[in-house]
Amino acid sequence: MNGAAHAGARACQTFGVPEGDTVFLTARRLTDALAGERLVHADLRHPRLSTADLAGRTVLGVASAGKHLLTRFDDERTLHSHLRLDGSWHLYRPGRPWRGGPSHSVRAVLQIADRFAVGYRLHDLALVRTADERDLIGHLGPDLLAGDWDDAAESEAVRRLSQNPRAALGLALLDQTAMAGVGNVYRAEICFLLGVSPWAPVSQVDMPAAVRLARELLWLNAWRPQRATTGDARRASRHWVYGRAGQACRRCGDAVRSASMPDPQLHGAQALAAQRTIYFCPTCQPGPARRAAAVPRSATTHRTARDTR
């Protein structure tokens, strides 16, 4: 089956690793394209869903919850998908090739009269009663991009993040059961902007400030596909430290370092296998540290860098 990218299609695909802002934007674009439309065809390529029939159903809308997507239909069912590290949804017009990846990576196709919504590499896919959505997302902490975010939500996120005072900040920020939406990019940038080592225990960190910063950064990028935390959207200037190991810190000129941290939601061998890279500046982020990856010899480590904030 073929379809084509229209002018707004690229806004639905992910740029880099999906985080809360990417999922939020994906939900908004899918809602704009599909809400109120009747499905003329649906293909869910998952063993448990291969016989599910959604044809004829009307799409009510698509909501995001942290890194989860919830596509709701008029028969009181919801299609749940999770992008994990490499998933994406694309919108295409009929008659043109799909460009989101090889055909074997397609996991879901929702077709309306003039559009295809195609889900690539959707590792988690489920069709549940809308009333049972909480079974899939009830474990999440407060959603940083929730429209009803308030002081109570902030306080709850702080409470959950602070439950283990000895936990490293860089691990706590990725715990979706404490606060939903932060991924590997944002945790590195949050630690840097707070001036705190990723290995600093949460008991030594201003956690209300960390939560407010996390929400501010995600909202800053919620309506645009190209994520930037520096205020400069140019490709080479978007991040303070993320992905910049060996390059000069934009503030002090020292070399940005990288090291591995385990996934806080996995344990034992799984956690060791799923360790993710954290980026930090040893000068701007003093405090406890693990052994960092070697800095390439070609790195510029002492030139003064402009603060692009």
Secondary structure as GFF3:
##gff-version 3
##sequence-region A 1 309
A	DSSP	beta_strand	4	5	.	.	.	ID=ss1
A	DSSP	three_ten_helix	9	12	.	.	.	ID=ss2
A	DSSP	alpha_helix	20	34	.	.	.	ID=ss3
A	DSSP	beta_strand	41	44	.	.	.	ID=ss4
A	DSSP	beta_strand	59	65	.	.	.	ID=ss5
A	DSSP	beta_strand	68	73	.	.	.	ID=ss6
A	DSSP	beta_strand	77	82	.	.	.	ID=ss7
A	DSSP	beta_strand	88	93	.	.	.	ID=ss8
A	DSSP	three_ten_helix	103	105	.	.	.	ID=ss9
A	DSSP	beta_strand	106	112	.	.	.	ID=ss10
A	DSSP	beta_strand	115	120	.	.	.	ID=ss11
A	DSSP	beta_strand	124	129	.	.	.	ID=ss12
A	DSSP	three_ten_helix	130	132	.	.	.	ID=ss13
A	DSSP	alpha_helix	134	137	.	.	.	ID=ss14
A	DSSP	alpha_helix	151	161	.	.	.	ID=ss15
A	DSSP	alpha_helix	169	172	.	.	.	ID=ss16
A	DSSP	alpha_helix	184	194	.	.	.	ID=ss17
A	DSSP	three_ten_helix	202	204	.	.	.	ID=ss18
A	DSSP	alpha_helix	207	221	.	.	.	ID=ss19
A	DSSP	three_ten_helix	235	237	.	.	.	ID=ss20
A	DSSP	beta_strand	257	261	.	.	.	ID=ss21
A	DSSP	alpha_helix	268	273	.	.	.	ID=ss22
A	DSSP	beta_strand	276	280	.	.	.	ID=ss23
###
